[in-house]
Amino acid sequence: MAQPAFAAIQTRAEEAALRRLANARLLVGPYAFDCLLAQEVHPMGVFGEMGELRSTIRMPRMDMPDGMARDALIAYDPGSHTVDELMAKKPAQFHVDAIEPYGAIGVKVWLR
């Protein structure tokens, strides 16, 4: 069983890692937030197909903005200059598909 002090250190380290890896500044409604935007293979696609490549975002749970819910529209923050935005050369928009726990203090948001 983990010691409480060790668990607290581990939680702080995980939170710092999620913030340090942030590579995108996105908007949900009027709220801007930093997150790790990635591509992952979804374990179960919308129609049951396995192995569908989907975008995900990860962030500490306490940084998740109000309004983050299923079908919410997420877009790049127009005032930011992220690597993803520069590579895309155009604003991208996503919709939230599902929100699930990620580690002890994080969330993973599946996008479509």
C-alpha positions as CSV (number, residue, x, y, z in Angstrom):
1,M,0.0,0.0,0.0
2,A,1.3,3.4,-0.9
3,Q,2.3,5.8,1.8
4,P,0.2,9.1,1.9
5,A,3.3,11.3,1.5
6,F,4.5,9.2,-1.5
7,A,1.0,9.3,-3.1
8,A,1.0,13.1,-2.7
9,I,4.4,13.4,-4.4
10,Q,3.3,11.1,-7.2
11,T,0.1,13.2,-7.7
12,R,2.0,16.5,-7.8
13,A,4.5,14.9,-10.3
14,E,1.7,13.7,-12.5
15,E,0.0,17.1,-12.5
16,A,3.3,18.9,-13.3
17,A,4.0,16.4,-16.2
18,L,0.5,17.0,-17.7
19,R,1.0,20.7,-17.6
20,R,4.6,20.6,-18.9
21,L,3.6,18.4,-21.9
22,A,0.8,20.9,-22.9
23,N,1.2,21.6,-26.6
24,A,-2.1,23.3,-27.4
25,R,-4.2,26.2,-26.2
26,L,-7.9,25.4,-26.9
27,L,-11.3,27.1,-26.2
28,V,-14.5,25.6,-24.9
29,G,-17.0,28.4,-24.9
30,P,-15.3,31.5,-23.5
31,Y,-12.8,29.4,-21.5
32,A,-9.2,28.9,-22.7
33,F,-7.2,26.0,-21.4
34,D,-3.8,24.4,-22.1
35,C,-3.7,20.6,-22.8
36,L,-1.8,17.8,-24.4
37,L,-3.4,17.2,-27.8
38,A,-2.6,13.8,-29.3
39,Q,-3.8,11.1,-31.7
40,E,-4.7,7.7,-30.2
41,V,-6.3,4.5,-31.3
42,H,-9.8,4.4,-29.8
43,P,-10.6,1.0,-28.2
44,M,-14.1,1.1,-29.7
45,G,-15.2,3.3,-32.5
46,V,-18.5,5.1,-32.9
47,F,-20.0,2.2,-34.9
48,G,-18.1,-0.5,-33.1
49,E,-15.1,-0.6,-35.4
50,M,-11.8,-1.3,-33.6
51,G,-8.7,0.7,-34.0
52,E,-10.1,4.1,-35.2
53,L,-7.6,6.9,-34.9
54,R,-9.0,9.7,-32.8
55,S,-7.8,13.0,-31.3
56,T,-7.6,13.2,-27.5
57,I,-6.7,15.9,-25.0
58,R,-5.3,15.3,-21.5
59,M,-5.1,17.8,-18.6
60,P,-5.3,17.9,-14.8
61,R,-8.9,17.4,-13.7
62,M,-8.9,20.7,-11.8
63,D,-7.9,22.6,-15.0
64,M,-10.9,21.2,-16.9
65,P,-13.0,24.3,-17.8
66,D,-16.8,24.7,-17.2
67,G,-18.7,23.7,-20.3
68,M,-16.6,20.6,-21.0
69,A,-19.3,18.1,-21.7
70,R,-20.4,15.6,-24.4
71,D,-21.0,17.4,-27.7
72,A,-19.3,20.6,-26.6
73,L,-17.5,22.5,-29.4
74,I,-13.7,22.9,-28.8
75,A,-11.5,25.1,-31.1
76,Y,-8.0,26.5,-31.1
77,D,-7.6,29.7,-29.2
78,P,-7.2,32.3,-32.0
79,G,-4.7,34.2,-29.9
80,S,-2.3,31.3,-29.4
81,H,0.5,30.1,-31.6
82,T,0.8,26.4,-30.9
83,V,2.8,23.9,-33.0
84,D,-0.4,22.1,-34.0
85,E,-2.0,25.3,-35.2
86,L,1.0,26.4,-37.2
87,M,1.2,22.9,-38.8
88,A,-2.5,22.9,-39.7
89,K,-2.4,26.4,-41.1
90,K,-6.0,26.8,-40.2
91,P,-8.2,26.7,-37.1
92,A,-9.4,23.2,-36.1
93,Q,-12.7,22.4,-34.4
94,F,-13.6,19.3,-32.4
95,H,-16.6,18.0,-30.5
96,V,-16.3,16.2,-27.2
97,D,-17.2,12.5,-27.5
98,A,-16.3,11.2,-24.0
99,I,-14.5,12.2,-20.9
100,E,-12.8,9.6,-18.8
101,P,-10.4,9.6,-15.8
102,Y,-6.6,9.6,-16.6
103,G,-4.3,8.6,-13.8
104,A,-5.0,9.8,-10.3
105,I,-5.7,13.5,-11.1
106,G,-6.1,13.8,-14.9
107,V,-8.8,13.5,-17.5
108,K,-8.7,12.2,-21.0
109,V,-11.2,13.7,-23.4
110,W,-11.9,11.8,-26.6
111,L,-12.7,14.1,-29.6
112,R,-14.5,13.6,-32.9
